[in-house]
């Protein structure tokens, strides 16, 4: 249930009947092939409604209806929804996935601002012309001949992209003259530009007219000379000018990876940046992308984020809370306290725990829960604005595993992924954890993604991580859940009402 201003965090998932591993969702890409013969639908109003219904159904296949609706509402309300950087390799290898995702966004009334490069194609053409591509400090050295080949190639790749979208019925507008630049260092890099100005007026006009604006990363000097600019750099400058909600870099790898080869789901820069940059595996392209993302986000509104994602997973990244690639945000530092005296405003904590529940017993239950916290160890996790509050009870003689006793989050806290930062902080402190959620909750899948396994009975779902279902540590807690639908933590009434995330 979502309530204003506070709600207990809603969860989403399919109900399960026994211990199971983490759930997985149906990817939208599996449904896209069914639409190969439907592109003419947009040319009549009736057919357009059919297309939009197909789009709506496809969105529901990758997440809950509430999820897709809230993200769509957020994106639709933004002046600039997204700056999308497309590398040359994506146009070369993943044009179909990219254009179908852009078709879906178009049918939803969303138009990203797209800037693309053509690096791999340029390397190939230069080698065919007997010119060895040269780089200095990661920047392509661009002489007059290289620039001439690049100019022709960029136009061809731009046309390839716009033609494909036109075939699908997506209205596009190819823009030039958006980037103004000076020479970065003519003696060192030749015709390479440093962007000094972004002419946003053509982009704004295209968006208002219902077109998807597409541009290359070539810039112009004041005297009309074309200059080569790295597409990542051009996308960042475009983002600084437009201040979008999302800055999306499409990548063949689909995200950033840590030292064990696992994809990094989210990076909270305010909390994690220094630690990440000290890791031995954070090198080369990974280190550069994190550093550049921080430099960019430090100049954008707090609500903006950077995403690195494979084009086939773009819609899953945009319209589900768990996403699919690597999400990078400035985030908020997560505070931790271990006594009630450390809270600056206890009345505020009571209000958060009470929410807008009308049950006359809620206040008394909150009072007893506060008494329990006063007499027992706990750790509370929250952000500066208190958009998310979690309270964890440590292991004890009766509970060998830590308990997530309550988790409260506002709608804005959910959309800004503060809950991800809070849960990450909890996981660092507690190698094993359990919590209980209502089976009827529409957002159950989020917790499936955070757990190692689950079990449901009596209308509730038991989640855990860091241990096995048949382990001695979990046995007594699990037995309480099977018998009563909750796990006793001293006062069963407190546990049954506050000791579950619902």
Secondary structure, DSSP 8 states (H G I E B T S, - for coil): ---SS-EE---B----SS-B-------THHHHGGGTT-GGGGGSHHHHHHHHHHHHHHHHTTS-HHHHHHHHHHHHHSSS-EEEEE-HHHHHH-HHHHHHHHHHHHHTT---EEEE--HHHHHHHHHHTT----EETTEE-B-HHHHHHHHHHHHHHHHHHHHHHHHHT--EEEE-S-EEEEES-HHHHBSBEEEEEE--HHHHHHHHTT-EEEEES-EE-TTS-EEB--HHHHHHHHHHHH--SEEEEE-SS-S-B-TTS-B--EEEHHHHHHHHHTSTT--HHHHHHHHHHHHHHTTS-TT-EEEEE-GGGHHHHHHSSS-SSEEEE-----EEESSGGG-S-HHHHHHHHHTT---TTHHHHHHHHHHHHHHS--EEEE-TT-SEEEEEE---SS-SSEEEEEEEE-HHHHHTTHHHHHHHHHHHH-SSEEEEEETT-TTBHHHHHH-SEEEEETTEEEEEESS-TTSHHHHHHHHHHHHHSS--SS-HHHHHHHSSB-
